[in-house]
Structure formats: C-alpha cells, structure tokens
Amino acid sequence: MQAKGDWPYEWLEDIGQLDQDHLPPADAFYSTLRGANTLGRDAAEIQVNYERLQTMWKEKKWRTMRDMLVHYSTQDVVPFVCALSQMQNYYR
C-alpha cells in the first residue's frame, strides 16, 4: 500500500485552488483541529515530509492540486471498496 500523504485541509478555501500547479507552502498544512502542522512535530520533520510530498508530486507527475487530491482520496476509497468486495464474496 502506498503512503497516503498529507492534505492541506484548511488551505483549501476555493475550488479554483485545485488548479494550482504547485504545492502550497509547508505552513499551509497547519491544522487548528490538531493545533499543529500535519507534516510533523518540529521544523525538521515538517521539512522532511514536505520534501517527500514534493518528490511524490514529481514522481506521480501531478500537474495540479486536483491531481494530488484524487490521489489522496483514492488512498482511502480503493482499500475500502476492496474490503467490501471481499466481505460480499465471503457472505455469498
């Protein structure tokens, strides 16, 4: 299973932002719900994880934040659908 990555929930305020052709800055991954940056506990960890996201962006050839969102969402949906399918087969 691939790493899900991180998503800057509070950064996204307008659907037009999904057309942005680059990652938002690392501080955009701050979560008021958590009271911390979702990329890490300290500046070094945040930097390492932000660089990991930049690498994912290049490797996966994402062109916009929409591409990143599709990947991020799929990491939850696909395993869930597979589990439902296996459960359905089990109970047949």
ABEGO torsion letter per residue (X at the ends): XBBAEBBBAAABABAAAAABABBBBAAAABBAAAGBBAAEABAAAAAAAAAAAAAAAAAAGBABAAAAAAAAAAAAAAAAAAAAAAAAAAAX
